[in-house]
Structures are given as structure tokens and as C-alpha cells.
Amino acid sequence: MKIQERAGAGAGRSAGPAQPPVGDRLPTPPRERKPALAALAVLLILLGALGATTLVLRAGNRIEVVKVTQPIQVGQSVNSGNSTSVMVADDSSIDYVRWDQLAALKDYKARTAIYPGTIVVGQMFTKGNVLPAGKAVVGVSLKEGQYPLDIQGGDTVAVYNVGSGSGSSGSGKTGSSRTDTGSGTTGSSGDPITTAKVGDKKDDGDATISTGNLSLTLIVDQSEAAAVARAASDGSVAVVHVSGSGN
């Protein structure tokens, strides 16, 4: 009897309340998906890759262009003596002057002053004459001894009439022209006709070396242009460097 009672007691304990089933736990909220954010992230990645590719391609597509190495004054031209070549990234929005266009660029004049280190673009030049207000251009042909050997375009020079009355051709035209220009135009006065900026310096290579002749374009005040032109026609112009010269 005791064994049965104990067994019944044990059976009674085992029949106690069971653990709550798994289905009675609180439900977990489903993970929210955001397809728009995922698409945006993919788009940003693609744009970044495209930008990097473009930069690499542009960096590899380089062109040889003209860079100024010496000051270029208004009305002067760019040539191999005052410029060099430099490589830059090609950009269709910039009107670079390519190095292989340098020969054609010699026929154009600078609209404004161009400083050393400047990479030139087409808008800086024109084929017409470009002069500051109140200025005129006079061409002179000089013999050896009438100009400094190191003269360059952009230099500031004093212009002298070094002719003499006895050195004229006998017509008296030279003497009268000097009288008409007033003080400072005769060779004996010691005063320059005017000061001028050297525009283009034109030489003929071996011919210049052999003859010593040099042709210069001088930019002078309009009021002094006639005096310089008359002296130039007589072959009696000489120029010297003065303060403010590029050398």
C-alpha cells in the first residue's frame, strides 16, 4: 500500500502545470526593408566610379601648348624666343594655343600685356594692330652701332637723331625736318626725340649677322611719331636702353 501511495504522489506531482508553449511568446517585429536607400547607395557607387574613370582618362589625354617665358607687351607677338611648350590636360572648353600652332601665332598681336608663366589662349591675340590710346607705331631700320646688341621686344629705349646737316643728301630736307620738330630733335642737342617701347624685333638670321642691320617696331606717342619717322627715313635714328627697360 505504501508503495502505491508514493507512486500516486509522484504521479500527482508530475501532473503539475507545464511550461507555456513556444507559440505563446511575444512576436518579433519583421525587419523593415528600404529598397530606395539601397538603390541610392548603388547609384552613388556608380557615379563615384564614373567620376574616377573620367579623371583618369582626362589626365591621360594631354596636349602640348604654348607658355610665355618673357613679358609680352601690347602689340607684340609670341615666338620661339619668348615662349616654350608645356603639357596640360586637354579641355575642349579652353581655347589653348597648341605648340604646333606657334608659327601661325607669330602673325598675331597681343591684346594686353602677357606675363611670364602664362599659358596662352586664342582670345589673347588679334591680327589687327593693337595700340594703347594716343600711341603710334613707327618702323625703323638701324645699322650696327645704332642699337644695343641685347635689345629685345618690350624694352624701353630713348630715340635719338644722330644725323648731321652735312650728312644729308644735299636737298636740305633733313635739316628742315629737324627744325620743324622743335627742340630735342637735332643730333647736336644731346636730347632724345622721345622714349619708346620696342614692339617687334625683326631680323633675318644670317643676313642680320653679316650686315649688322636690324629692323625695329617702336611704339611712340602720336605727337612724336612724325619726328621719329623723319629721322628714320634719313637713316639717322639710334636707340639706347633707358630706365624701365626690360633688360
C-alpha positions in Angstrom: 0.0 0.0 0.0 2.8 2.4 0.8 4.4 1.8 -2.5 1.2 2.6 -4.3 0.6 5.8 -2.4 4.1 7.0 -3.1 3.7 6.2 -6.7 0.4 8.1 -6.8 2.0 11.1 -5.0 4.8 11.1 -7.6 2.3 10.9 -10.4 0.4 13.8 -8.9 3.5 16.0 -8.9 4.3 15.2 -12.4 0.9 16.3 -13.5 1.6 19.8 -12.4 1.3 22.8 -14.8 3.6 22.5 -17.9 5.8 25.3 -19.4 3.9 27.7 -21.7 4.2 26.6 -25.3 6.6 28.3 -27.7 3.6 29.9 -29.6 2.7 32.0 -26.6 5.9 34.2 -26.8 5.7 37.8 -27.9 6.1 38.1 -31.7 9.3 39.7 -33.2 8.6 42.6 -35.5 9.6 41.9 -39.1 12.7 43.6 -40.4 11.8 46.6 -42.5 13.3 46.7 -46.0 14.3 50.0 -47.7 14.8 49.4 -51.4 15.0 53.1 -52.1 18.1 53.6 -49.9 19.7 50.5 -51.4 19.2 51.8 -54.9 20.6 55.2 -53.9 23.7 53.6 -52.5 24.3 51.7 -55.7 23.8 54.9 -57.7 26.3 56.8 -55.6 28.9 54.0 -56.1 28.4 54.0 -59.8 28.7 57.8 -60.0 31.9 57.7 -58.0 33.4 55.1 -60.2 32.4 57.1 -63.3 34.0 60.3 -62.0 37.2 58.5 -61.1 37.3 57.0 -64.6 36.8 60.4 -66.2 39.6 61.9 -64.2 41.9 59.1 -65.2 41.0 59.5 -68.9 41.5 63.3 -68.8 44.8 63.0 -67.0 46.0 60.6 -69.7 44.7 62.8 -72.6 47.3 65.6 -72.5 48.3 68.1 -75.2 51.4 70.3 -75.8 50.6 74.0 -75.6 52.3 77.4 -75.6 53.5 79.0 -72.4 55.1 82.5 -72.3 58.6 82.8 -70.7 59.2 86.5 -71.2 57.0 89.6 -70.8 54.8 90.2 -73.9 53.7 93.8 -74.4 50.6 95.0 -76.1 51.1 94.7 -79.8 53.9 92.2 -79.6 54.0 88.7 -81.0 54.8 85.3 -79.4 57.7 83.4 -80.9 60.1 80.6 -80.0 62.4 83.1 -78.3 59.8 84.2 -75.7 57.8 81.0 -75.2 58.1 77.3 -74.5 56.0 74.2 -74.6 54.2 72.6 -71.7 51.9 69.6 -71.3 48.3 70.2 -70.0 45.2 68.1 -69.7 43.0 68.6 -72.8 39.9 70.6 -72.2 37.6 71.4 -75.1 36.2 74.4 -73.2 39.6 76.2 -73.2 41.0 77.6 -76.4 44.6 76.6 -75.9 47.2 77.6 -78.5 48.9 74.3 -79.3 52.6 74.2 -79.7 52.4 73.2 -83.3 50.4 76.4 -84.0 53.3 78.6 -82.8 54.4 79.5 -86.4 50.9 80.9 -87.1 50.8 82.7 -83.8 53.7 85.0 -85.0 51.2 86.8 -87.2 49.0 87.8 -84.3 49.5 90.6 -81.8 48.9 90.5 -78.0 45.7 92.4 -77.0 47.1 93.0 -73.5 50.3 92.5 -71.6 51.1 88.8 -71.0 53.3 87.8 -68.1 55.9 85.0 -67.9 54.4 81.7 -66.9 51.1 82.4 -68.6 49.6 79.6 -70.8 48.2 81.5 -73.7 44.8 81.1 -75.2 43.4 82.3 -78.5 41.4 85.2 -77.0 44.6 87.0 -76.0 45.6 87.8 -79.6 44.3 89.6 -82.7 45.6 90.0 -86.2 45.0 93.8 -86.3 47.2 96.4 -84.8 46.6 96.8 -81.0 47.8 100.1 -79.6 47.2 102.0 -76.3 45.3 105.3 -76.8 47.5 108.1 -78.0 50.2 105.8 -79.3 51.6 105.2 -82.8 53.8 102.6 -84.4 56.9 103.6 -86.3 59.3 101.2 -88.1 63.0 102.0 -88.1 65.9 100.3 -89.7 69.1 100.5 -87.7 72.7 99.9 -88.6 75.3 98.3 -86.4 76.2 100.8 -83.7 72.8 102.4 -83.6 71.2 99.9 -81.2 72.2 97.8 -78.2 73.2 94.3 -79.1 71.0 92.8 -76.4 67.8 94.8 -77.3 64.6 92.8 -77.1 60.9 93.3 -77.7 59.3 95.2 -74.8 62.5 97.2 -73.9 62.1 100.9 -73.2 64.5 102.9 -75.3 65.4 106.6 -75.9 65.3 107.5 -79.6 68.0 109.9 -80.8 68.5 111.7 -84.1 72.2 111.2 -84.7 72.3 112.7 -88.2 74.1 115.9 -89.1 73.3 118.6 -91.6 76.3 117.8 -93.7 75.4 114.2 -93.7 72.2 114.7 -95.6 71.8 114.0 -99.3 72.2 117.8 -100.1 68.5 118.5 -100.6 68.2 120.3 -97.3 65.2 118.2 -96.5 66.9 116.6 -93.5 67.8 119.9 -92.0 64.3 121.4 -92.4 62.7 118.3 -90.9 64.8 118.6 -87.8 63.9 122.3 -87.5 60.2 121.5 -87.8 60.2 119.0 -85.0 61.4 121.5 -82.4 64.0 121.2 -79.7 65.4 117.8 -78.9 65.4 116.5 -82.5 68.8 117.7 -83.7 71.8 115.4 -83.3 73.8 118.1 -81.6 71.3 118.9 -78.9 72.0 115.7 -76.9 68.4 115.3 -76.1 66.3 112.3 -77.4 63.5 112.8 -79.7 61.3 110.7 -77.4 61.2 107.5 -75.5 59.6 104.4 -76.9 58.7 100.8 -76.3 60.2 98.2 -78.7 57.5 96.3 -80.3 58.6 93.5 -82.7 62.2 92.9 -83.3 62.7 91.6 -86.8 66.0 90.1 -88.0 66.9 88.0 -91.0 69.1 85.4 -89.4 72.4 85.2 -91.2 71.7 88.3 -93.2 71.4 90.3 -89.9 74.6 88.8 -88.6 76.5 89.6 -91.8 75.2 93.1 -92.3 74.6 94.2 -88.7 71.3 95.8 -89.7 68.2 95.5 -87.5 64.6 96.4 -88.1 62.5 97.5 -85.1 58.9 98.5 -84.5 58.8 101.4 -82.0 55.6 102.4 -80.1 55.8 106.1 -79.5 53.5 109.0 -78.6 51.5 110.2 -81.6 52.9 113.7 -81.1 56.4 112.3 -81.7 55.7 109.9 -84.4 56.4 112.3 -87.3 59.8 113.3 -85.8 60.8 109.7 -85.4 59.6 108.8 -88.9 61.5 111.7 -90.5 64.7 110.7 -88.7 64.2 107.1 -89.6 63.8 108.0 -93.3 67.2 109.7 -93.2 68.8 106.6 -91.5 69.8 108.8 -88.6 67.9 107.1 -85.7 69.8 105.5 -82.8 68.2 103.9 -79.8 69.7 103.2 -76.3 68.4 101.4 -73.2 66.9 103.7 -70.5 65.4 103.2 -67.1 62.4 100.9 -67.2 63.9 98.7 -69.9 63.2 95.0 -69.8 66.9 94.2 -69.5 
